[in-house]
Amino acid sequence: MLLSWILAISPFPGLQADETPASAEAFAIRTVLVSVTDANGISLEGLGAEDFQIEENGVGRDIVEVQGGAWQEIVLLVDTSAGFREGIPSLRKGVEVFAAALREPQSVLLADFGGSLHHLAGPTSDPDVLIRAAARVTAGMEGAFLMDAMAEVCSGVAATRQADVEPPALVIVTGLTPDASSTPLEEVYRLASESGVLIYVILHDPPDQTSRFERRAQMENFLATLAQVSGGRFTRILAAPSLPDVLGELGAELMQPRYRVSFLTELEPYTMVENLTVQTTRDGARATSIRLLRHERVVSSSGTEEETQ
């Protein structure tokens, strides 16, 4: 597994790849991560190359390989700072519901950031392990150290992940009370970019929040931007009892099977996922492109093959 406890990033979609000299006799094989569901939103498994169509900037591309699979690693990072005390009961229930969707070979690592980063469980594919750990989630006496925790997770991922393996999803549940971290936002952004983690943020933002602080808007915008550019999502909830529903839906989404669809394209420019149109030929089914993977193969007419990052 990539995540040993530390917790021992390819850039986010849209960032430039390392430049590769263009050649009339060379082309690239790129891979997009895709989910496919039927009309009822149920994931479809067992699809092959004949079941997909890809256009890049309006140009049809030949599909060379389709591999089935799923997110195999998820980091669930939860707020146990003193400021999140009232949300802890709902958080425990939310982790339990999230765990209920877990199935092999997927795994989840649970950690909190009330004070320094604290490992609670995993990586594990056993829902019962996470459920037992959820019962131990308790608010501490310290403030939040979210930026420090994110930096540690992302640096650990960057140091251990393999180039051709999808980075893990990082799910953050926070009340965004004043953060006591020493890591600057710019450093967190750099580490997140290098790790390639897919970031999902669930922000508990009650309307009567009285603990707002000077940098709160900046922190919120920062997290929303990170989630967006990574290919993840930023969700705001007004009431803590909504956490189980939101975490349950996200867990079910992240643990759906994904496909790695590889296609032929020109070497330059490096394509952003927004420029791709992915469709499935299955009747009533819907394909959704999640992200373009950084890993790329350059193949020449002579048959030589080179990997770029």
C-alpha positions as CSV (number, residue, x, y, z in Angstrom):
1,M,0.0,0.0,0.0
2,L,1.1,3.5,-0.6
3,L,0.2,4.8,2.8
4,S,2.3,3.5,5.6
5,W,1.9,5.3,8.8
6,I,3.7,8.4,8.7
7,L,1.3,8.5,7.0
8,A,4.1,6.7,6.5
9,I,1.4,14.5,-5.7
10,S,1.3,14.3,-10.3
11,P,0.0,17.8,-10.3
12,F,-3.7,18.6,-10.3
13,P,-5.6,18.5,-13.6
14,G,-4.7,21.4,-15.8
15,L,-1.1,21.8,-14.8
16,Q,1.6,21.4,-17.4
17,A,3.5,18.1,-17.7
18,D,7.2,18.0,-18.1
19,E,8.0,19.0,-21.7
20,T,8.8,16.2,-24.1
21,P,10.4,16.9,-27.5
22,A,7.8,16.6,-30.2
23,S,8.4,14.2,-33.0
24,A,6.4,13.4,-36.1
25,E,7.0,9.8,-35.4
26,A,5.9,9.8,-31.8
27,F,2.6,10.0,-30.0
28,A,1.4,9.8,-26.4
29,I,-0.8,7.4,-24.5
30,R,-2.7,9.2,-21.8
31,T,-5.2,7.8,-19.2
32,V,-8.3,9.3,-17.8
33,L,-10.1,7.9,-14.7
34,V,-13.8,7.3,-15.5
35,S,-16.8,6.2,-13.5
36,V,-19.8,4.6,-15.3
37,T,-23.3,4.3,-13.9
38,D,-26.7,3.1,-15.2
39,A,-29.9,5.1,-15.3
40,N,-30.4,4.4,-11.6
41,G,-26.9,5.6,-10.6
42,I,-25.6,2.0,-10.0
43,S,-22.0,1.4,-11.0
44,L,-21.4,-0.8,-14.1
45,E,-18.6,-3.3,-14.0
46,G,-17.0,-5.4,-16.7
47,L,-16.7,-2.8,-19.4
48,G,-14.1,-2.9,-22.2
49,A,-12.6,-0.6,-24.8
50,E,-15.6,-1.1,-27.1
51,D,-17.8,0.5,-24.4
52,F,-16.1,3.9,-24.4
53,Q,-15.7,6.8,-26.8
54,I,-13.3,9.7,-26.2
55,E,-13.0,13.1,-27.8
56,E,-10.2,15.5,-27.1
57,N,-10.9,19.1,-28.1
58,G,-13.6,17.8,-30.4
59,V,-11.3,15.2,-32.0
60,G,-12.1,11.5,-31.7
61,R,-9.3,9.4,-30.1
62,D,-8.5,5.8,-30.4
63,I,-8.8,3.8,-27.2
64,V,-6.0,1.4,-26.6
65,E,-6.7,0.0,-23.2
66,V,-9.4,-0.1,-20.5
67,Q,-8.7,-1.4,-17.0
68,G,-11.3,-1.8,-14.3
69,G,-10.6,-1.0,-10.7
70,A,-11.5,1.3,-7.8
71,W,-10.0,3.8,-5.4
72,Q,-8.0,1.6,-3.2
73,E,-6.9,4.1,-0.6
74,I,-8.7,6.9,1.1
75,V,-7.5,9.1,4.0
76,L,-10.3,10.3,6.2
77,L,-9.0,13.3,8.2
78,V,-11.4,14.5,10.9
79,D,-11.6,17.6,13.2
80,T,-11.3,16.8,16.9
81,S,-10.3,20.2,18.1
82,A,-12.0,21.8,21.1
83,G,-14.0,24.0,18.7
84,F,-15.6,21.0,17.1
85,R,-16.8,19.5,20.3
86,E,-20.5,19.8,19.6
87,G,-20.1,18.0,16.2
88,I,-18.3,14.9,17.6
89,P,-21.4,12.7,18.1
90,S,-22.5,13.3,14.5
91,L,-18.9,12.8,13.3
92,R,-18.7,9.4,15.0
93,K,-21.9,8.3,13.3
94,G,-20.7,9.7,10.0
95,V,-17.5,7.7,10.2
96,E,-19.6,4.6,10.9
97,V,-21.8,5.2,7.8
98,F,-18.7,6.0,5.7
99,A,-17.1,2.7,6.8
100,A,-20.2,0.7,5.9
101,A,-19.5,1.3,2.2
102,L,-15.9,-0.1,2.5
103,R,-15.1,-3.3,0.6
104,E,-11.9,-5.0,-0.5
105,P,-9.5,-4.1,-2.0
106,Q,-10.2,-0.5,-1.0
107,S,-8.7,0.7,2.2
108,V,-9.3,3.7,4.5
109,L,-6.9,5.4,6.9
110,L,-8.6,7.4,9.7
111,A,-6.7,10.2,11.5
112,D,-7.6,13.4,13.4
113,F,-6.1,16.8,13.7
114,G,-7.2,18.1,17.1
115,G,-3.7,19.0,18.1
116,S,-1.0,17.2,16.1
117,L,-1.9,14.6,13.5
118,H,-3.1,11.4,15.3
119,H,-3.5,8.0,13.7
120,L,-6.7,6.3,14.7
121,A,-7.0,3.3,12.4
122,G,-5.9,1.7,9.1
123,P,-5.2,1.6,6.4
124,T,-7.8,-1.1,6.6
125,S,-10.4,-2.8,4.4
126,D,-12.3,-4.0,7.4
127,P,-15.4,-1.8,8.1
128,D,-15.5,-3.1,11.7
129,V,-12.0,-1.7,12.4
130,L,-13.1,1.8,11.3
131,I,-16.4,1.5,13.3
132,R,-14.5,0.7,16.5
133,A,-12.2,3.6,15.8
134,A,-15.1,5.9,15.3
135,A,-16.2,5.2,18.9
136,R,-12.9,6.5,20.1
137,V,-13.2,9.9,18.3
138,T,-13.2,12.5,21.1
139,A,-12.8,16.3,21.1
140,G,-9.5,17.4,22.7
141,M,-8.5,20.5,24.5
142,E,-6.4,21.9,21.8
143,G,-7.1,23.9,18.7
144,A,-7.1,22.7,15.1
145,F,-3.9,21.9,13.2
146,L,-5.5,21.3,9.8
147,M,-2.7,22.8,7.6
148,D,0.0,20.9,9.5
149,A,-2.0,17.7,9.1
150,M,-2.6,18.2,5.4
151,A,1.1,18.9,4.8
152,E,2.1,15.7,6.6
153,V,-0.4,13.6,4.7
154,C,0.5,15.0,1.3
155,S,4.3,14.8,1.9
156,G,3.8,11.2,3.0
157,V,1.9,10.4,-0.2
158,A,4.4,12.1,-2.4
159,A,7.2,10.2,-0.9
160,T,5.6,6.7,-1.2
161,R,3.3,6.6,-4.2
162,Q,4.2,5.0,-7.5
163,A,3.9,7.0,-10.7
164,D,1.4,4.8,-12.4
165,V,-0.9,4.4,-9.4
166,E,-3.8,6.7,-8.7
167,P,-3.1,8.9,-5.6
168,P,-5.5,8.4,-2.7
169,A,-8.6,10.5,-2.0
170,L,-8.2,12.8,1.0
171,V,-11.5,13.5,2.8
172,I,-11.4,16.3,5.3
173,V,-14.2,17.0,7.8
174,T,-13.7,20.3,9.7
175,G,-15.5,23.0,11.6
176,L,-12.7,25.4,10.5
177,T,-12.1,27.0,13.9
178,P,-8.9,29.0,14.3
179,D,-6.0,27.0,13.0
180,A,-2.8,26.8,15.0
181,S,-0.7,25.3,12.3
182,S,2.8,26.6,11.5
183,T,2.7,25.4,7.9
184,P,2.0,28.3,5.4
185,L,-0.9,27.9,3.0
186,E,1.5,28.2,0.1
187,E,3.5,25.2,1.3
188,V,0.3,23.1,1.8
189,Y,-0.7,24.0,-1.8
190,R,2.7,22.9,-3.1
191,L,2.6,19.6,-1.3
192,A,-1.0,18.9,-2.3
193,S,0.0,19.6,-5.9
194,E,3.0,17.3,-5.8
195,S,1.0,14.5,-4.1
196,G,-1.9,14.5,-6.6
197,V,-4.4,13.7,-3.9
198,L,-8.1,14.1,-4.7
199,I,-9.4,16.4,-2.0
200,Y,-12.9,16.4,-0.6
201,V,-13.8,19.0,2.1
202,I,-16.9,18.8,4.3
203,L,-17.2,22.1,6.2
204,H,-19.6,22.3,9.2
205,D,-20.7,26.0,9.0
206,P,-23.6,26.6,11.4
207,P,-25.5,29.9,10.8
208,D,-25.0,31.0,14.4
209,Q,-21.2,30.4,14.3
210,T,-19.7,32.8,16.9
211,S,-16.1,31.6,16.6
212,R,-15.3,33.3,13.3
213,F,-11.8,34.6,13.1
214,E,-9.9,37.0,10.9
215,R,-8.5,34.5,8.4
216,R,-11.5,32.3,8.2
217,A,-12.7,33.5,4.8
218,Q,-9.2,33.0,3.5
219,M,-9.0,29.5,4.9
220,E,-12.4,28.6,3.5
221,N,-11.5,29.9,0.0
222,F,-8.2,28.1,0.2
223,L,-9.9,24.7,0.9
224,A,-12.6,25.3,-1.7
225,T,-9.9,26.0,-4.3
226,L,-7.8,23.0,-3.4
227,A,-10.9,20.7,-3.6
228,Q,-11.9,22.2,-7.0
229,V,-8.5,22.1,-8.7
230,S,-7.7,18.6,-7.4
231,G,-10.9,17.2,-9.0
232,G,-12.6,16.7,-5.7
233,R,-15.5,18.7,-4.1
234,F,-16.2,21.3,-1.4
235,T,-19.4,20.8,0.6
236,R,-20.8,23.1,3.3
237,I,-23.3,21.8,5.8
238,L,-25.2,24.0,8.3
239,A,-26.1,21.3,10.9
240,A,-23.8,18.6,12.3
241,P,-26.6,16.0,12.2
242,S,-26.2,16.1,8.4
243,L,-22.7,14.6,8.6
244,P,-23.8,10.9,8.5
245,D,-25.8,11.5,5.3
246,V,-23.1,13.5,3.6
247,L,-20.3,11.1,4.6
248,G,-22.4,8.1,3.7
249,E,-23.1,9.5,0.2
250,L,-19.4,10.4,-0.3
251,G,-18.3,7.0,0.9
252,A,-20.6,5.2,-1.6
253,E,-19.3,7.5,-4.4
254,L,-15.6,7.0,-3.7
255,M,-15.9,3.3,-3.4
256,Q,-17.6,2.8,-6.8
257,P,-15.6,1.0,-9.4
258,R,-13.5,3.3,-11.7
259,Y,-12.0,2.6,-15.1
260,R,-8.6,3.6,-16.4
261,V,-9.3,4.5,-20.0
262,S,-6.1,4.9,-22.1
263,F,-6.1,6.7,-25.5
264,L,-3.8,7.9,-28.2
265,T,-3.1,11.6,-28.6
266,E,-0.5,14.1,-29.8
267,L,2.4,14.8,-27.5
268,E,1.6,18.5,-27.0
269,P,-0.1,20.3,-25.4
270,Y,-0.7,18.3,-22.3
271,T,-4.5,18.0,-22.2
272,M,-6.7,19.2,-19.3
273,V,-9.5,16.9,-18.2
274,E,-11.9,19.7,-19.0
275,N,-11.1,19.3,-22.7
276,L,-12.1,15.7,-22.7
277,T,-15.5,14.2,-23.5
278,V,-15.9,10.7,-22.4
279,Q,-19.0,8.7,-23.3
280,T,-20.1,5.1,-23.1
281,T,-21.9,3.2,-25.8
282,R,-24.0,1.2,-23.2
283,D,-27.7,2.1,-23.5
284,G,-28.9,4.2,-20.6
285,A,-25.4,4.4,-19.0
286,R,-23.5,7.6,-18.1
287,A,-19.8,8.0,-18.1
288,T,-18.1,10.7,-16.0
289,S,-14.5,11.6,-16.3
290,I,-12.9,12.2,-12.9
291,R,-9.4,13.3,-13.7
292,L,-6.6,12.9,-16.3
293,L,-3.8,11.0,-14.8
294,R,-0.3,12.5,-14.9
295,H,1.3,9.2,-15.8
296,E,2.0,9.2,-19.6
297,R,3.6,6.9,-22.1
298,V,5.4,8.3,-25.2
299,V,5.6,5.7,-28.0
300,S,7.6,6.1,-31.2
301,S,7.1,4.4,-34.5
302,S,10.3,2.4,-33.9
303,G,8.5,0.7,-31.0
304,T,10.4,2.3,-28.2
305,E,8.4,3.5,-25.2
306,E,9.2,6.1,-22.6
307,E,7.3,7.1,-19.4
308,T,7.0,10.7,-18.4
309,Q,5.7,12.4,-15.2
